[in-house]
Amino acid sequence: MNATPGANNEYSRGSGDPRGGLSGRSGRFSGGIGRPSGAPAGGAGGVIIAGALLGALLLLVAEFTSLYQIHVATSSTPVESVSGGSNNSYALVPIALLAGALGIGIFRTGSRPALLAIGVVGVVALLIALLGDLPDAEATGLVGSPTTHYINASSTPSAGLYMETLGSVVLIATCGLGFMMLGPPAPPVRRPRPSEAQG
């Protein structure tokens, strides 16, 4: 008995074709093999994780770097150097670790709330730098003890202050640039109701 004409063609185009089924499913993984489907496409993920890790690294290193130096009027050599961590109780260390973790999470999942959190973390770090560390780095007054004598002294900013400020700005810029590169969020997928599917 001969097969109905065109049956072979219909069979080859049907959903049972292994190659057709695989090619249809592979389109969901636009990020490539082994990459989560929610990860940012293109260079957005790379820019976000690079900015987050760079900002976090700057904040972390700044805590162990000289924040400011104290000079006295009678000498050009600084009499004391204060690190960032000793001045702000190492408040930027957990902030830096959080920023790095958020950057990795965004690279893997493309989470917009996590991207916004990076900007908030950057603002908090910037406030610590400008409101907490900067006044101490530009202070003037008297140093000494009652048993000896007091001398006019002043503090000047050092590398640590610039590093923590730069790290904060990098995190804020990463947040803004990340939202620009990701674009508007995709509209939610509306699933048909059972009644609509049957009709």
C-alpha positions, 0 to 999 in steps of 0.5 A: 500500500502506497503512502499518501502523497506528501506524508513524508514531507509533513512528517519531516516538518513535524514537531517530532523532527529531532533537529527542529526541536533542538533548534527551537529550544536553543533559542532561549539560551541567547547568552551561550552554552552554560550561561544563564538565560537571564544574564545581560546580553552583549557587553553589558554584563562585562561592563557591570561586573568590571565596574563593580569589581573595580569600585570594590577594589578601590574601596578595599585598598583605600582602607589600608592606605594613608588617608591623610598626613599630619604636619606641624608648622615647625617641620615639613615632614609629616609627624603622623599618617592615618589610614582610612580604616583607622579613621572610619572603623573600616566601614568601607570593607563590608561595603566593598565586599557587598559591591563585589558580590552584587556585581557577580550576581548581576553578571549571572542573573541580570538582576535590576534590583541588584544593579540599583543596590550597587548605586546605593552602595556607591552613594553610601561610600561617597557620603562616608568619604565626603562627610566622615573622612574629608573633614578630618583630612583637611582639619587644623588645630593644636597637637601636643600634651599639657606636659610639653607644649602645643604646636599648630598642626594641619592635616592634608589628604593622601592617596586613600581619600582619593581612592575611596572617592574614586571607588564610590564614583565608579560604583555610581557610574556603573549603576547608571551605565548599566541601566542605560546598556540594559535598556527598558525591562522586558514586558511580562509574558502573558500566559493564556487562560485555559478558557482562551486556549480551548477556544 
